[in-house]
Amino acid sequence: MQTYMGVPPTGRKLRFTSCDIFRVAEGKFAEHWGMGDIAGVMAQLRS
């Protein structure tokens, strides 16, 4: 196991929320935008 942003492994489960948007052109993925709730993950790790 490795540390994540300076926080050592805890062995606990985390809930991670993200939003992903894809643009499809001519039947293929042309672009992808993604955003994750890193602040929420850090709050869970520190509690």
Secondary structure by P-SEA (a helix, b strand, c coil): cccccccccccbbbbbbbbbbbbbccccccbbbbbcaaaaaaaaaac
